[in-house]
């Protein structure tokens, strides 16, 4: 592009005195958005769209000298945090608990460490499971190898400590539920539990004990 043309585009694109995006930049953004519809997956487009709006707002605010350092810090954080999250995903993942099964809402899953007894962990429910097929669930290990599981009516105990009450049917009354069979937790398996009375966990026969190889790591409650 000739220098004169480039300068013309630059002058049309951004008015630095007012901190606003002008028509040439808007046209370019529009074309990029159209291209993104066919190339970028929907979840990433939503995140990128939200980030784009934040950056546009920061760009307008950055024209004020007192706020400019904070605006640049926001831009740097917006770029660095997603990059760090992507690069660390093979070892660490931030998970969100959207249910009331556990008191925490945000967890950090450390894939580099094996969870011990009573630690929080996560696992992927098999795709052929009766409920929550293919879902990644956060649970607490409440029973390990050698622990004794007993059942009194619908109440489930581990080493004589109550860990849950099994409901007789699902909340929508579509399926019958049955408590786990009593016995000793064998080597290589764990009892996964939750704190909420209506949680779906190892208290039910359809969930049962889980193999240690299914556990994805140790989860730490952040919030």
C-alpha positions, 0 to 999 in steps of 0.5 A, a space after each residue: 500500500 502506498 504511504 499516502 494511502 496508508 496515512 489516509 487509512 490511519 487518519 480515518 481509522 482512529 481519532 486519538 484525540 477523542 479515542 473513538 473508532 472511525 468508519 474504516 476500522 468499523 468496516 474492517 471489524 465488520 468483515 472480520 466478524 463475518 469471517 469469524 462466523 464461518 471459522 470460529 466455534 460459537 463458544 469462542 465467538 461469544 468470549 471474543 465478542 465480550 472481550 471485544 466490547 470490553 476492549 472498545 470501552 477501555 479504548 474510549 476510556 484510555 484517552 483520559 491520562 489518569 485512567 490510561 495506565 489502568 486501561 493498559 493494565 486491563 488490556 494486558 490482563 485480558 490477553 495474558 490470562 486466557 493465554 496462561 489458562 490455555 497453556 496450563 490446561 494440560 495440568 490445571 483447569 478452573 472448574 465451576 460448580 453450578 449445583 448445590 451439591 458442594 458449598 464451593 462454586 469455583 475449583 482449581 483442578 490440579 491434574 498433576 496430583 492424585 487425590 487422597 481420601 477426603 480430598 475434592 476431585 473431578 471425573 467424567 461420567 461415562 456416556 452410557 451412564 443413567 444420569 449426567 452422561 458425559 458430564 464432568 462432576 466435582 465430588 469429595 472422596 468420602 470413602 477409600 480402600 478398606 472403609 466399611 459402607 453400611 446402609 440403614 433403611 435409606 441412610 448410608 454410613 461409612 465407618 459408622 459416620 452418616 454420609 448421605 440419605 438416598 432418595 427413593 426416586 428422582 426429583 421429577 419422579 421419573 426414575 426409581 432410585 436405590 441405595 448402594 449395597 453395603 460392603 467394604 470399599 475394595 482396593 483401587 476404588 473410592 466412594 464419592 460423596 457430596 454434602 447436599 441431601 439431593 446430590 447424586 453420588 455414590 450413595 446410589 447403586 446407579 452411581 456406585 463406587 468409582 475406579 481411581 483411574 477415573 479421577 482426573 486429579 485433586 480439586 481445590 476450592 477457590 470460592 
